[in-house]
């Protein structure tokens, strides 16, 4: 009976031992699974840390680039503002010059219009004077021609005057030739007076 009790106890111990082995195998398998999972997780953590380091580096580079771009933008903005101020000042100066030139042009235009009116008026007066002068010149030429004819006739008469006419002209008693001569002179004087220009 004792033997049976031992055998039973041994069987129980063996059964428990099998169960423990089985449980150990399961636990070992489970531990191995956990180790693999842990190893995978550690690999993932390392990869994430590397990725985080890369992202941190990228972030720092991006921040530096942002700061560089901001500095460039501020510089460009300052340059543009300076240019705008310069151009604005120049525009103001040019506007003043333009207004001065417009005023000067208007003044010159009015002066030119006045000068043109004066010159046109003077031209009209000169045209009138020219017409009068041309008319008077033509009259003078006609009268001159007639006077030249009268003078030529006198020269011919004086040249053709003979000795008898000369003696008769100086004859003191009758004075006939003197009267004829005075009559002829009066006749020519009348013709000259007819052709004399009015003052």
Secondary structure by P-SEA (a helix, b strand, c coil): caaaaaaaaaaaaaaaaaaaaaaaaaaaaaaaaaaaaaaaaaaaaaaaaaaaaaaaaaaaaaaaaaaaaaaaaaaaaaaaaaaaaaaaaaaaaaaaaaaaaaaaaaaaaaaaaaaaaaaaaaaaaaaaaaaaaaaaaaaaaaaaaaaaaaaaaaaaaaaaccaaaaaaaaccccaaaaaaaaaaaaaaaaaaaaacccc
